Amino acid sequence: MLSFKIHSMKKLEEYVQRKVAKNDPAHGFDHIMRVYKNSKRLAEKEHASARLVLAAALLHDIVSYPKSDPRSKRSSEHSATKASRVLAKHGYAKDEIKIISDAIRDHSFSRGTVPATLTGKILQDADRLDAIGSIGIARTFSVGGSERRQFYHSSDPFCKVHVPDDKKWTLDHFYKKLLLLERKMNTHSAKLEARRRAKIMKQFLDELKTEI
């Protein structure tokens, strides 16, 4: 059974790598594998099912619309639907598929949902960890460049006066979402790592204030 599980996960990984080849860099295969690694660490520390958590991590962005696309907020729903079909072909049972697909559906920030299962909580934490820290900074400006956004509001870069609008200014994304994530982690293990990564972002913003 163990060899089957390892074989099945590897096949799933190969499938995902092919399917996300056209995703933007911030949501491509490297992102998925970082979330996979985060999920693996959290699953071990939180005593969760690695089989469920890792499958959810691999498939969580199997459908990823650009942020400017009106369908963007439904990416997780569409990923969950597609994941259900994929998992059925890779030997997962119906009860496993429901847990994984529910986790994928509920993991996104824009959905505003706390997942009901430990699998879902870990996936959400693992994905959010990749949105913060050094890699989070890189991903934020990658998306901003793809969407042709200005770096920051020229007269109010750090959102002291205006309401953050990350559709116009990339730096606003820190104040609208990224700096909030430390408090939104579900698991103890993720909260500890989020605290470390949040410090990196705050240091970056402090340094940036001296340069602009």
Residue pairs with C-beta under 8 A, 6 or more apart in sequence:
4 91
5 51
8 90
8 91
9 51
9 54
9 55
9 58
11 90
12 55
12 58
12 59
12 86
12 90
13 36
13 58
15 86
15 90
16 29
16 32
16 58
16 59
16 62
17 29
19 62
20 27
20 28
20 29
20 32
20 61
20 62
20 64
21 28
21 29
23 29
23 31
23 61
23 64
24 64
24 66
24 142
24 143
24 146
25 31
25 139
25 142
25 146
26 139
26 140
26 142
26 143
26 146
27 61
27 64
31 61
31 130
31 139
32 57
32 58
32 60
32 61
34 130
34 135
35 57
35 60
35 123
35 126
35 127
35 130
36 54
36 57
36 58
36 126
38 57
38 125
38 126
38 127
38 129
38 130
39 53
39 54
39 56
39 57
39 122
39 123
39 126
40 50
40 53
40 54
40 57
41 189
42 48
42 53
42 122
42 125
42 126
42 187
42 189
42 190
43 49
43 50
43 53
43 54
43 122
44 50
45 187
45 188
45 189
46 118
46 122
46 187
46 188
46 189
48 118
48 119
48 122
49 119
51 96
52 96
52 99
52 100
52 103
52 119
53 119
53 122
53 123
55 87
55 92
55 96
55 100
56 83
56 100
56 103
56 104
56 107
56 119
56 120
56 123
57 123
57 126
59 79
59 82
59 83
59 86
59 87
59 100
59 104
60 76
60 79
60 83
60 103
60 104
60 107
60 123
60 127
61 75
61 79
62 79
62 82
62 83
62 86
63 75
63 78
63 79
63 82
64 75
64 79
65 71
65 72
65 74
65 75
66 72
66 146
66 147
67 143
67 146
67 147
67 167
68 147
71 78
72 110
73 108
73 110
73 111
75 108
76 104
76 105
76 106
76 107
76 108
76 111
77 105
79 104
79 105
80 101
80 102
80 104
80 105
81 101
83 97
83 100
83 101
83 104
84 97
84 101
87 96
87 97
87 100
87 101
88 97
92 100
99 117
99 119
99 120
100 119
102 115
102 116
102 117
102 120
103 115
103 117
103 119
103 120
103 123
103 124
104 123
105 111
106 113
106 114
106 115
106 116
106 120
106 124
107 115
107 120
107 123
107 124
107 127
108 127
109 128
109 131
109 177
109 181
114 121
114 124
114 186
115 121
115 123
115 124
115 186
121 186
121 187
122 186
122 187
122 190
124 186
125 185
125 186
125 187
125 189
125 190
125 194
126 190
128 181
128 184
128 185
128 190
128 194
129 185
129 190
129 193
129 194
129 197
130 136
130 139
131 139
131 140
131 177
131 178
131 181
132 178
132 181
132 182
132 194
132 197
132 198
132 200
132 201
133 196
133 197
133 198
133 200
133 201
134 197
134 200
136 178
136 197
136 201
137 200
137 201
137 204
140 170
140 173
140 174
140 178
141 151
141 170
143 170
143 173
144 151
144 170
144 173
147 167
149 166
149 167
149 168
149 169
149 170
150 168
150 169
150 170
151 169
151 170
151 171
152 158
152 169
152 170
152 171
152 172
152 212
153 159
153 162
153 168
153 169
153 171
153 172
156 162
157 171
157 208
157 209
157 212
158 171
158 175
158 205
158 209
159 171
159 172
159 175
164 172
164 173
164 175
164 176
165 172
165 176
166 172
166 173
166 176
166 177
171 208
174 201
174 205
178 201
179 198
179 201
179 202
181 194
181 198
182 191
182 194
182 195
182 197
182 198
185 191
185 194
